[in-house]
């Protein structure tokens, strides 16, 4: 089997196929003997799990997932990587590569058709920095039967995603993710583990998908409008940010906050998850 953690081997493969990295796709491939096995270890709960990988690259993470789980389906957008992946994954009969844009894939249909023999389905990926939030929310909002999402993202993005409500690092993405599950930081990854080397470090996070909070929110659209408005003007107090972001009179927002015993002087980062749920329900 090809040693895809050896940078010289990787460069030889890329040269063989005349591959050029795409800045527009945010391509940074993992070249590490420890990172991918560690990511794979944290994905599924048994060897009967199915793994949906977003972005295969040259197959470093893909092959590690295949060693551990029943089936791996990897959606790779770059058609130039498909012949490379045919070579690097040739020794594994449980890998399927799909050349497509994950944001255009019907995840419910894909999971039902590809993983019907698996006990559970988990998502795993080394996500491009520029599109991290969009892909995460697309997966979470798909209503597909997914147990967890284990992804590598930019370190700062990981801190925002995993920040608890009421903390300084919290933002709209923190509250959006928590509507669908519980995120946690697993481990950090230095920039030297990639080719080409990015200018920032990365972090692997895991989101355990849990829909139990949905029953507490009366109107999902209201909830997302509220958190977007609250953090859209995060330097302003919650009274002003909600009034401006929701285009509602200050007097109405003030009355609502008084009813919920929330200080109008607080900023979004000082509010709890329950505060946002209660505000959205009252709106």
N, C-alpha and C positions, 0 to 999 in steps of 0.2 A: 504493500500500500504506500502511496505517495505521502511523504512527510510534509503536510501543509503548514506546519509551524516553523519550518526552516525558510528563512527569508530568501536564501539563495535559490532554493527549489521553486519558491513562489515566483521569483523574478524570471527564472528560466521558463516556467509555464506561460507567464504573461507574454514574454518575448516570443515564444513559439507561436502564439496565436496573434501576435501583433496588437495586443490589447493596450488601449490608452485609457487612463482614468478620466472619468467624466466629472468635472466640477459641478455641472448643473444637477447631477444626481447625488452629489455629496458623497462620493465613493471613498471610503477609507476602510481597507480590509484588515481584519484581525490577523496578526502573525504572532502567535503565542502558544506555547505548549501547555499552559495552565489555565488561561482565561476561558476558553471554549469548553473544556471538560467541566470546569466549575459552573459555568452557566447551565450546561446540560444537566448537571446534577440537581440543580434547583428548579427544573421545569416541571416535569410530571411526577405523579405520586407512585407510579408503578411501571414496570416494563411493558404493560399493556396499554399505555397511554399513546395517543396520537399527537404529533406536534405539527402545527402550522407555522412555518418559518417565513418571515417577511424579509426578502432580500437575501439571496444565498451567497453573493459575492463569488468567490472561487470555491466555496464549499467547506471552509474550515470548520465553521460551527455546524453546518449541515451534517457532515460525516460524524461528528461527535454525538449529535442527537440520534443519528441512525444506529450507533453502537449501543445505545441505551434504551431506545423506545421502539414500539411495534411498527410505527409508520411515520415518515416525515414527508410532508408536502411543502415544497418551498416555492413561493411566488417571487420570481425575479423579473424586474422590469427591463433590464438591459439585455437585448438580444445578442449582443456581442459576447456575453458570458455563457450563453447556452452551450456552445461546443466545448468550452473549457470545463463546464460542470459535467458534461457527459464523460469526460476523461477522469476528472477527480472523484466522481461518485460512482464510477463503473463497478467497483467491488461491492456495492451495497444494493441488495435487491428490494429494500424497503424505502427507497427514496424516489419521489416523483417531483420533477421540476416543471413548473408552469411559467411560461413566458408571458407575463401580464403585469398590469399596474394594480397593486393591491387596492387602491382607492376606487377601482372600477370593477372589482370582483364582488359577486354576491356571496358573502361569507356564509350565510345560512345554507345556501344550496351547496357550496363547496364542502362544508363540514359534513352535511348529511350524505353527500355522495361519496366522499373519500374516506371518512373515518367511521363508518357504520359498524366496523368490527372492533373498534377500540373502546376501552372502558371510559375514557375521558379525552377531551381535546384541550391542549394548552398552546398558547402562542409564544414564540421565542424569536428574538430579532436583535440585530445590531442596527439601530435606526439612524438614518441620516439626520444630522443635527437640524437642518433647515425645515424639516417637515415632521418632527417628532410629535408635536401636539396634535396635528391634523390626523396622522395615522392612528395614534392612540385613541382619540375620540371616535374615529371611524370604526375601529374594532369594538370599542365599548358600546357604541350606539347601535351596532348591527343587530343586536338581539340574538346573536348566534349562541349556540350552546358551548361556551368557553369557560373553563374552570379558572384559568390564571393566565397572566401575561408577564413574561420575563424578558426584559429588554435592556439593552445598553444604550444610554443616552449621554448627552453632554452633562458633566457634573453639576453645573449650575441649574440645568433643567431638572435634574433628578431631585435636587434640593427643593425646588419649587413644587414639583409634583407631589413629593412626599411630606411637604410641610403641613403641620396640623392647623386647622382653623384657629384663629386667635394668636397666631405667631407671626413674626415679622416677615418671614419668607413666604407666607401664604399668598396666593393669588387666585384668579378666576380658575386657572387650570387645577389648582389644589382642590377646590370645592367641586369642580366638574368631575374629576376622577373619583372623588369620595362618594359621589352620588351612585357610582357603579361598583365600587369595591374599596378594598383597603390596600394602600400602597406602602411599601417599605423598602429601604435601601439595603442591598445585600453586600456589595463590595465595590471598591474603586478600581479603576483601570488606568494606568499611566499612558500618556500619549505615545510613548515609545513602543507600544504593543501593536501599532498600526503601520500600514503602508498605503499611501504616503502618510507621513506623520502629521496629525492635525496640530493646531496651535493651542488646544485645550485638552484637559483630562476628561475621562469618562467615568460613568458610574452605572453599575447594573442594579436595576430595581425590579421588584416583583409586585404585581397587583393581583390580589386574590379577589376574583369577581364575586360580588354578593349583591343580589337584588332586593334584600330585605328592607332597605331604606326607602324603596320606591313607594311603599304603602303610606309612608308618613307625609309624602309630598302630594298635595291635592292636584296640582297642575305642574307638570314637568316644564313646560314652556315658561311659566312664570318664574320658576326656580332659576332657570338659566338666564332669564332676563335680569333678575335681581342681582345675581352674582356678577354678571357682565357690567351692569350699571354701577355696582358698588366699587368694583376694582378699576373701572374705566377712569375714574377720577380719584385714585387712591390717596392723593394728598389732601383731598377735601374730607370733611366729616361726612358721616353716613347720611345725614339729613340732606346736605347739598348734592352729594353724589347720586343718591336715589332720585331726588327731585329732577336733576338734570338728565340723568340716564334714562329715566322712565317717562320723562315729560309730564310729570304730575306736579300740582301745586305744593309748595312747601308746607302749607297748612295741613294738607291731607296726609303727607308723610309724617309730619310732626305728631299728628293725632294717632297715627298707626304705631309709631315708635313708643309713644306714651302708654298706649294700651298694652304693649308687649314688655314694658319696663326696660326699654333699651335707650341708653343715653344718646341724644341726637348729636352730641359732640364727639362720639367715638368714630374712629376710622374703620374701614372695612377689615383691616388686619387685626382689629381688636375684638371682632365679633366671633361667636362660636358657630359651629355647624347648626345647632338648634336655633340660633338667632336667625340665620338665613332661611331655614325651613319655615319658621314661624312667620317671617316677613313675607315670603312667597305665598304662603297659605292665606294671609290676610289681604294681600294685594288682589 
